[in-house]
Amino acid sequence: MRTLEELNQLRDKIRPTLAMRLKEEGNAGYKYDVLVCGGTGCTSSGSETLLKEFDAQLEKYGVKDQVNMVKTGCFGLCALGPIVIVYPEGTFYSRVQAEDVEKIVASHLVKGEVVKELVYPETLDGDTLKSLNETNFYKKQHRIALHNGGVISPEHIEEAIGMDAYQALGKVLTEMTPDDVINEVKASGLRGRGGGGFPTGVKWSLVPRNIEGQKYVCCNADEGDPGAFMDRSILESDPHTILEAMAIAGYAIGADQGYIYIRAEYPIAVKRLQIAIKQANEYGLLGKDIFGTGFNFNVEVRLGAGAFVCGEETALMTSIEGHRGEPRPRPPFPAVKGLFGRPTVLNNVETYANIPKIILNGAEWFQSMGTEKSKGTKVFALGGKINNTGLVEVPMGTTLREIIEEIGGGIPNGKKFKAAQTGGPSGGCIPASLIDTPIDYDSLMAIGSMMGSGGLIVMDEDNCMVDIAKFFLEFTVDESCGKCTPCRVGTKRLLEILDKITKGQGTLEDIDKMEQLCYHIKEASLCGLGQTAPNPVLSTLKYFRDEYIAHVVDKKCPAGVCKALTNYVIEPDKCKGCSACARKCPVGAISGEIKSPYTIDTSKCIKCGVCMETCKFGAIVKK
């Protein structure tokens, strides 16, 4: 493909094949488009088996030539996977199993009759199908970074081109100067989505323009936060958006080489990236003399081995260079001396995913969303104690309450919301009293948390906040590269104190000592991992100090999570004397007579919880 005109011709040719999915008139000769989620979540639930079964059943019923089967990326509502959507109606089938496929083919695709028992209930109003955009999960979302998720096949560049892929690259190469590009990104107000929130356009402008020689563009797809899967999903759903954005960044700073650093634990994303790079090169959208403008840009993939510290930009670059992934002191910053000692721009996947849309729609369009200091949207991986687990993209400034109660569908089993953890091990816990906090960079920082890359873990009344702090600290202790003493030794000492407290051996002095140590670690650590490692401890101390006091003074865990401070007790008035718990106890700690209340010998009990799971009468409680 030599010119932008040729790209436009291909886009116009491909567009009709997407017509049914986009609710436009016309189609490519198919009666139905059947979209099957091919993201990691649905794949792990068996969506590949569904695709094979669809192929067999379409053949059996003789309608294979009438149905366009499409393996997409993530639809977002991961709790309902495997997901199948049938167009032109947009019928949303959820939790589809292999044995359900024949029903869908025989009824819907042959007779035109929707299989109501498989339809997601929120999209069905009597006999009337509702749009997905009318459901609680989707109606408050605004999908920019996720706009192609669940819409196109990520392994076919033609479908991406039909959705305007590489149009923004064509625009910057033929209509804009490098300064124009940087100024447009600056004006948009886009801030880095990887955690720190540094203005993207400013970062690009810091690359010296008067330095000759090699410059680099890097993409951070390492995404190591527990519970975070935003970047993975974008790469699985729409890899060409990231390649296009990196090429735009390359043009803006004068670089001709890009690297995507992605963890090897993301095999689907890695595979689709490699396919996308190969296809883009074949179409002349990467490589030499793109659109005949003389601009060259190549992209290579580098696999990480799962080290959390390699999410820090200098450690990431050190790893790409083939060395142990350890951070470097700054300054000099990567914009001046980065990868291989050369000027480098690095952004994460979600940040890049916004760039083509900003170029095509303009800075004012992006500025119209979000808050004064946090423009645009943010993607969150919503997980934990929440009904609608999945990917959410909302305008900055959306409140935590809206995300949890409306989009997330609330807390399961009638439990009460207790806290939300944002920013993973680098972030903090937001208590229920602050549920109306707007989710943007400054609001979260003001309450002792941070945006982070976008993990949002919801906790209910059954979670112990001391145990939560310990969980995240265990993670950072394991992931510390060990280069600097404050992080290597300080976090280890913090964990030792937390361990004492959860075992009922802590003192009030330990709480004070732990708080002081947190501030020393934050101030003296070399990189962001150590500087933010104390955040879960500090935020839980700030909002849930009473739980720490209970562990230390009362020697009790209010949530009944910390084993050393918890006993299992049989309530005599509820026990029916059925002996089921005694028969299941692995250490013989339960005794009694049939039809009489049983008792638990706490000296023998190993607190495994099997007895509570076994009891059908709710007679066993944790105290």
C-alpha positions in Angstrom: 0.0 0.0 0.0 1.8 3.1 -1.2 -0.6 5.9 -0.6 -3.3 7.1 1.8 -5.8 7.0 -1.1 -5.2 3.3 -1.4 -5.8 2.8 2.3 -9.1 4.7 2.0 -10.2 2.6 -1.0 -9.5 -0.6 1.1 -11.4 0.9 4.1 -14.4 1.7 1.9 -14.3 -1.8 0.5 -14.1 -3.5 3.9 -16.7 -1.3 5.6 -19.7 -3.1 4.3 -18.5 -6.4 5.9 -18.8 -4.7 9.3 -22.2 -3.1 8.5 -24.4 -5.4 10.6 -22.1 -5.0 13.7 -22.2 -1.2 13.4 -25.9 -1.1 12.8 -25.4 0.4 9.3 -27.3 -0.6 6.2 -25.9 -3.2 3.8 -23.8 -6.3 4.4 -21.3 -8.5 2.7 -23.8 -11.1 1.6 -24.1 -12.9 4.9 -27.4 -13.3 6.7 -25.8 -13.3 10.2 -22.6 -12.2 11.9 -21.8 -14.5 14.8 -19.2 -13.0 17.1 -17.5 -15.3 19.7 -15.3 -13.8 22.4 -11.7 -14.8 21.9 -10.2 -13.0 24.9 -8.3 -14.7 27.6 -11.2 -14.9 30.0 -13.7 -16.5 27.5 -10.9 -18.7 26.0 -10.2 -20.1 29.4 -14.0 -20.9 29.7 -14.0 -22.8 26.4 -14.8 -20.3 23.6 -12.4 -22.2 21.2 -14.5 -25.3 21.7 -17.6 -23.1 20.8 -16.0 -22.0 17.5 -15.4 -25.6 16.5 -18.9 -26.6 17.5 -20.4 -23.7 15.5 -18.4 -24.8 12.5 -19.7 -28.4 12.8 -23.3 -27.3 13.4 -23.4 -24.8 10.5 -22.2 -27.5 8.2 -24.8 -29.9 9.6 -27.7 -27.5 9.0 -26.4 -26.3 5.6 -26.1 -22.6 6.5 -22.4 -22.2 6.6 -22.4 -19.8 3.6 -25.0 -17.6 5.3 -23.1 -17.0 8.5 -19.9 -15.0 9.1 -18.1 -16.4 12.1 -15.8 -13.9 13.8 -13.5 -14.5 16.7 -13.2 -11.2 18.5 -11.4 -9.7 21.5 -13.0 -9.1 24.9 -16.5 -7.7 25.1 -15.8 -6.4 28.6 -18.4 -8.3 30.6 -16.1 -11.2 31.6 -18.4 -12.5 34.3 -20.8 -13.8 31.6 -18.3 -15.6 29.4 -18.2 -17.4 27.1 -20.1 -14.7 25.2 -21.7 -15.0 21.7 -23.4 -12.1 19.9 -25.5 -12.6 16.9 -26.1 -9.7 14.4 -28.0 -8.0 12.9 -30.3 -8.3 16.0 -27.4 -7.9 18.4 -28.6 -10.8 20.5 -26.3 -11.2 23.5 -25.9 -14.9 24.5 -24.1 -15.4 27.8 -22.3 -18.4 29.5 -22.7 -20.4 26.3 -21.6 -24.0 26.5 -20.8 -26.4 23.6 -24.1 -28.2 24.1 -26.0 -24.9 23.5 -24.5 -24.2 20.1 -26.9 -26.5 18.2 -29.9 -24.7 19.8 -28.5 -21.3 18.6 -27.9 -22.7 15.1 -31.1 -24.6 14.7 -33.4 -22.0 16.2 -31.8 -18.6 15.6 -29.6 -19.0 12.5 -32.0 -21.4 10.7 -35.4 -20.3 11.8 -34.7 -16.8 13.0 -36.0 -17.6 16.5 -34.0 -16.3 19.4 -33.0 -18.8 22.1 -34.4 -16.8 25.1 -33.1 -19.1 27.8 -29.5 -18.3 26.7 -30.0 -14.5 26.4 -28.5 -12.2 29.0 -31.6 -11.3 31.0 -30.8 -7.6 31.1 -31.0 -7.4 27.3 -34.5 -9.1 27.2 -37.7 -7.1 28.0 -40.4 -9.6 27.5 -40.2 -10.5 23.8 -38.2 -7.4 23.0 -34.4 -7.4 22.7 -32.7 -4.4 24.2 -29.4 -3.0 23.0 -26.3 -3.8 25.1 -25.9 0.0 25.6 -29.1 0.0 27.6 -27.8 -2.4 30.2 -26.4 -1.2 33.5 -23.0 -2.5 32.7 -22.6 -0.6 29.4 -24.8 2.5 29.5 -22.5 4.7 31.5 -19.4 3.6 29.7 -17.6 5.6 26.9 -15.4 3.2 25.0 -12.3 4.9 23.4 -9.4 2.6 24.2 -11.8 -0.3 24.1 -13.8 0.8 21.0 -12.9 -2.2 18.9 -13.2 -4.8 21.6 -15.8 -7.3 20.7 -16.4 -5.7 17.4 -13.6 -6.8 15.0 -11.4 -9.8 14.5 -8.0 -8.8 15.9 -6.2 -11.3 13.6 -7.5 -9.7 10.4 -6.0 -6.3 9.5 -8.7 -5.7 6.9 -11.3 -5.4 9.7 -9.2 -3.0 11.6 -8.8 -0.9 8.5 -12.5 -0.9 8.0 -12.7 0.7 11.5 -10.3 3.5 10.4 -7.0 1.9 11.5 -4.0 3.8 10.2 -6.1 6.8 9.1 -4.5 8.9 11.9 -1.0 7.8 10.8 -1.9 8.8 7.3 -3.1 12.2 8.5 0.0 13.0 10.5 2.3 11.9 7.7 0.6 13.9 5.0 -0.9 16.9 6.8 1.0 17.5 10.1 4.5 18.3 11.2 6.1 16.6 14.2 5.5 19.8 16.2 1.8 19.7 15.2 1.4 16.2 16.5 3.0 17.0 19.8 1.0 20.1 20.3 -2.2 18.3 19.5 -1.5 15.6 22.1 -0.5 18.3 24.6 -3.7 20.3 23.9 -5.8 17.1 24.5 -4.8 16.9 28.1 -4.0 13.2 27.8 -2.1 11.9 30.8 -0.2 8.7 31.1 -2.5 5.8 31.9 0.3 3.7 33.4 0.1 5.1 36.9 1.9 8.4 37.3 -0.4 10.5 35.1 2.4 12.5 33.5 1.1 14.6 30.5 1.8 12.6 27.4 2.4 15.5 25.0 4.9 17.0 27.5 6.8 13.7 27.7 7.1 13.6 23.9 8.2 17.2 23.8 11.1 16.5 26.2 12.9 14.4 23.6 15.7 16.8 22.2 15.0 17.7 18.6 18.6 18.7 17.9 20.2 15.4 18.7 21.1 13.3 15.6 21.1 9.6 15.5 18.9 6.8 16.8 15.8 7.4 18.9 13.3 4.9 20.2 9.6 4.5 21.0 8.7 1.9 23.7 5.4 0.4 24.8 5.0 -0.8 28.3 2.7 -3.9 28.1 4.2 -5.5 31.2 1.1 -4.9 33.4 2.1 -6.7 36.6 -0.5 -5.4 39.1 -2.6 -8.2 40.7 -6.1 -8.1 39.2 -5.2 -5.9 36.2 -5.8 -7.0 32.7 -6.7 -3.8 30.8 -3.6 -3.7 28.5 -3.7 -7.4 27.8 -7.3 -7.0 26.6 -6.6 -4.0 24.4 -3.7 -5.9 22.7 -5.9 -9.0 22.3 -8.7 -7.0 20.8 -7.1 -4.3 18.8 -3.3 -4.6 18.3 -3.2 -2.3 15.2 -4.3 0.7 17.3 -1.1 0.4 19.4 1.1 -0.1 16.3 -0.4 2.9 14.7 0.0 5.1 17.8 3.7 4.0 18.2 4.4 5.0 14.6 2.7 8.4 15.3 4.9 8.8 18.3 7.9 7.8 16.2 7.1 10.5 13.7 6.6 13.1 16.4 10.0 12.6 18.1 12.1 11.4 15.0 12.3 7.7 15.9 12.2 4.8 13.4 12.3 1.9 15.8 9.7 0.7 18.4 9.7 -2.0 21.0 6.7 -3.5 22.8 7.7 -5.0 26.1 5.1 -7.6 27.0 5.0 -10.3 29.6 5.3 -13.9 28.2 2.3 -14.9 30.4 0.1 -13.2 27.8 0.3 -15.7 25.0 -2.8 -14.6 23.1 -1.8 -11.0 23.2 1.7 -11.9 22.1 0.4 -14.0 19.2 -2.0 -11.3 18.0 0.7 -8.7 18.2 3.0 -10.8 16.1 0.3 -11.4 13.5 -0.5 -7.7 13.5 3.1 -6.6 13.0 3.5 -9.1 10.1 0.3 -7.9 8.4 1.1 -4.2 8.9 4.5 -4.8 7.2 2.9 -6.7 4.4 0.4 -3.8 3.8 3.2 -1.2 3.9 1.7 0.4 7.1 5.0 -0.4 8.9 8.5 -0.6 7.6 10.1 1.7 5.0 8.6 4.7 3.2 5.1 4.5 4.8 2.5 6.1 2.4 5.4 7.2 0.2 6.4 10.0 2.6 9.9 8.8 3.3 9.0 7.9 7.0 10.3 4.6 8.2 9.1 2.8 11.4 9.6 -0.8 12.6 8.2 -2.5 15.7 9.6 -5.5 17.5 8.2 -7.5 20.5 10.3 -8.2 23.5 9.0 -10.8 26.1 9.4 -10.1 29.8 9.7 -12.9 32.3 7.1 -11.6 34.8 9.2 -9.3 37.0 6.9 -6.6 38.4 9.8 -4.2 38.7 10.1 -4.2 34.9 6.9 -2.1 34.7 9.1 0.8 35.9 10.4 2.5 32.7 14.1 2.4 33.3 14.0 -1.2 34.5 12.0 -2.1 31.4 14.6 -0.6 29.1 17.4 -2.3 31.0 15.6 -5.6 30.4 15.1 -4.9 26.6 18.9 -4.3 26.5 19.4 -7.8 27.7 20.4 -7.1 31.3 18.8 -7.9 34.6 15.7 -5.7 35.0 16.8 -3.1 37.6 15.8 0.6 37.7 18.3 3.4 37.1 18.7 6.7 38.9 16.9 9.6 37.3 18.0 12.1 35.9 18.9 11.6 33.2 15.4 10.8 32.2 14.6 8.4 29.3 13.6 11.3 27.0 17.3 12.2 27.0 19.1 9.0 27.8 16.8 5.9 27.6 17.0 2.7 25.7 20.6 1.9 24.7 21.5 5.3 26.0 19.5 7.1 23.3 16.5 9.4 23.6 13.3 7.3 24.2 9.6 7.8 24.7 7.8 5.2 26.7 4.0 5.0 27.3 1.8 2.1 28.3 -0.8 0.4 26.1 -3.8 2.3 27.2 -2.1 5.7 26.7 -1.2 4.8 23.1 -4.8 3.5 22.5 -6.1 7.0 22.8 -3.6 8.6 20.4 -5.2 7.7 17.0 -8.7 8.9 18.2 -7.2 12.2 19.4 -5.5 12.8 16.0 -8.6 12.0 14.0 -11.2 13.8 16.3 -9.1 16.6 17.6 -7.9 17.7 21.0 -11.2 19.5 21.8 -13.1 16.3 21.4 -10.9 14.6 24.0 -11.0 17.6 26.3 -14.8 17.4 26.3 -14.7 14.3 28.5 -13.4 14.0 32.0 -12.6 16.6 34.6 -10.6 19.8 34.4 -7.2 18.1 35.2 -8.0 14.6 34.1 -9.3 14.5 30.6 -10.8 11.6 28.6 -11.7 8.2 29.9 -10.1 5.5 32.0 -10.2 1.7 31.7 -10.6 -0.3 34.9 -10.3 -4.1 35.4 -13.2 -4.5 37.9 -12.7 -7.6 40.1 -13.0 -9.0 43.6 -16.4 -9.0 45.4 -18.5 -7.6 42.6 -21.3 -9.1 40.4 -20.1 -7.8 37.1 -16.5 -8.7 36.8 -14.9 -7.3 33.7 -13.4 -4.3 31.8 -15.0 -0.9 32.3 -14.1 2.3 30.5 -15.7 5.4 32.0 -15.1 9.2 31.7 -12.7 10.5 34.3 -14.7 11.9 37.2 -17.2 9.0 37.4 -17.7 8.2 41.0 -16.7 5.0 42.7 -20.3 4.4 43.7 -21.4 4.5 40.0 -18.8 2.0 39.1 -19.5 -0.4 41.9 -23.3 -0.1 42.4 -24.5 0.6 38.8 -21.9 -0.7 36.3 -20.5 -3.4 38.6 -24.0 -4.6 39.7 -23.2 -4.3 43.4 -21.8 -6.8 45.9 -22.8 -10.5 45.7 -24.8 -12.3 48.4 -26.2 -9.2 50.0 -22.9 -8.3 51.6 -21.9 -4.7 52.4 -19.2 -2.8 50.4 -16.2 -2.3 52.6 -13.4 -0.9 50.5 -11.9 -0.7 47.0 -8.2 -1.1 46.1 -7.1 1.0 43.2 -3.6 1.1 41.7 -2.6 -2.5 42.9 0.4 -2.8 45.2 1.2 0.9 44.5 -2.2 2.2 45.4 -4.4 2.4 48.4 -7.7 1.3 49.8 -10.8 3.6 49.5 -13.3 3.0 52.4 -17.0 2.8 52.0 -17.3 6.3 53.5 -15.6 7.7 50.4 -17.6 5.8 47.9 -18.8 9.0 46.2 -15.2 10.0 45.4 -14.7 10.9 41.7 -12.2 8.6 40.0 -9.5 10.9 38.6 -5.8 11.5 39.3 -6.1 14.3 41.8 -9.1 13.1 43.7 -7.5 9.7 44.3 -4.2 11.2 45.4 -6.0 13.5 47.8 -7.4 10.5 49.7 -4.1 8.5 49.8 -4.7 6.2 46.8 -3.7 6.5 43.1 -5.0 5.7 39.7 -2.3 3.2 38.9 -2.7 1.2 35.7 -6.4 0.6 36.4 -6.9 -2.4 38.6 -10.0 -1.9 40.8 -10.5 -4.7 43.4 -13.7 -4.5 45.4 -13.8 -5.9 49.0 -16.8 -6.6 51.2 -17.4 -7.0 55.0 -15.6 -10.4 55.0 -12.3 -9.0 54.0 -9.7 -8.1 56.7 -7.9 -4.9 55.8 -4.8 -5.9 57.8 -4.6 -9.1 55.8 -5.1 -7.1 52.5 -2.2 -4.8 53.4 -0.1 -7.9 54.2 -1.1 -9.5 50.8 0.1 -6.6 48.8 3.2 -6.2 50.8 4.1 -9.9 50.3 3.8 -9.2 46.6 6.1 -6.2 46.6 8.7 -8.0 48.9 8.8 -10.8 46.4 9.0 -8.5 43.4 11.7 -6.1 44.7 14.7 -6.2 42.6 16.9 -5.7 45.7 19.0 -2.9 44.2 18.3 -0.3 46.9 18.3 -0.9 50.7 15.1 1.0 51.6 13.0 -1.2 49.4 14.9 -4.5 49.8 15.2 -4.3 53.6 12.5 -1.8 54.5 9.6 -3.7 52.9 10.8 -6.9 54.5 10.8 -5.3 58.0 7.2 -3.9 57.3 6.0 -7.4 56.4 7.5 -8.9 59.5 5.6 -6.4 61.7 2.4 -7.1 59.7 2.9 -10.8 60.2 3.3 -10.3 63.9 0.1 -8.3 64.1 -2.0 -10.9 62.1 -0.7 -13.6 64.5 -1.8 -11.6 67.6 1.8 -10.9 68.6 1.9 -7.2 67.7 2.0 -4.2 70.0 0.7 -0.6 69.8 4.4 0.4 69.4 4.6 -1.9 66.4 1.8 0.1 64.7 3.7 3.4 65.3 7.0 1.9 64.2 5.4 0.5 61.0 3.9 3.9 60.1 7.2 5.7 60.5 9.0 3.0 58.4 6.5 3.5 55.6 7.5 7.2 55.2 11.2 6.3 55.3 10.7 3.8 52.5 8.7 6.2 50.4 11.3 8.9 50.7 14.4 6.9 50.2 13.6 4.2 47.6 15.2 4.4 44.2 12.1 3.7 42.0 8.4 3.7 41.9 8.1 0.2 43.2 9.7 1.0 46.6 8.3 4.6 46.7 4.7 3.3 46.5 5.0 -0.1 48.3 3.9 1.3 51.7 0.7 2.8 50.2 -1.6 -0.1 51.0 -0.3 -0.1 54.6 -0.7 3.7 55.0 -4.2 3.8 53.5 -5.4 0.9 55.7 -3.9 2.5 58.8 -5.6 5.8 57.9 -9.1 4.4 57.3 -9.1 1.1 59.2 -6.9 1.7 62.2 -9.6 0.2 64.4 -8.9 -3.2 62.8 -5.2 -2.9 63.6 -6.1 -2.1 67.2 -8.5 -5.1 67.4 -5.7 -7.4 66.2 -3.2 -5.9 68.7 -5.3 -5.2 71.8 -8.2 -7.6 71.6 -6.3 -10.3 69.8 -9.2 -10.7 67.4 -9.6 -10.4 63.6 -13.0 -8.7 63.2 -13.5 -10.2 59.7 -12.5 -13.7 60.9 -9.7 -14.0 58.3 -6.5 -14.2 60.2 -6.3 -17.8 61.3 -4.2 -17.2 64.5 -6.9 -14.9 65.8 -10.0 -16.9 64.7 -11.7 -19.8 66.3 -14.5 -22.0 64.8 -17.4 -22.4 67.2 -20.6 -24.5 67.0 -23.7 -22.7 68.2 -25.6 -25.3 70.2 -29.1 -23.9 69.5 -28.5 -24.3 65.8 -26.7 -27.6 65.7 -28.9 -30.6 64.7 -26.4 -33.2 65.7 -26.1 -34.6 62.2 -22.4 -35.3 62.6 -21.6 -34.2 59.1 -18.9 -31.7 60.3 -17.3 -34.3 62.5 -17.1 -36.8 59.6 -15.4 -34.1 57.4 -13.0 -32.7 59.9 -9.5 -33.8 58.7 -7.9 -33.8 62.3 -10.8 -35.2 64.4 -11.3 -31.9 66.3 -15.1 -32.2 66.4 -16.9 -34.6 68.8 -20.4 -35.2 70.1 -23.4 -37.6 69.9 -25.9 -38.0 67.1 -28.9 -35.6 67.5 -27.1 -33.6 70.2 -25.0 -30.5 69.7 -21.4 -31.1 68.7 -18.3 -29.2 69.9 -15.0 -28.2 68.4 -11.7 -28.7 70.3 -9.9 -25.5 69.5 -6.5 -27.0 70.6 -6.8 -29.5 67.8 -8.6 -27.4 65.1 -6.3 -26.3 62.2 -8.9 -23.7 61.1 -9.3 -25.1 57.6 -13.0 -24.1 57.4 -14.2 -27.5 56.1 -16.7 -27.8 58.9 -18.3 -24.4 58.1 -18.6 -25.3 54.4 -20.1 -28.7 55.3 -22.7 -27.5 57.8 -26.1 -27.0 56.1 -27.7 -25.3 59.1 -25.4 -22.3 59.7 -24.4 -23.6 63.1 -20.7 -23.1 62.8 -19.4 -19.5 63.0 -16.0 -17.8 63.2 -15.3 -15.9 66.4 
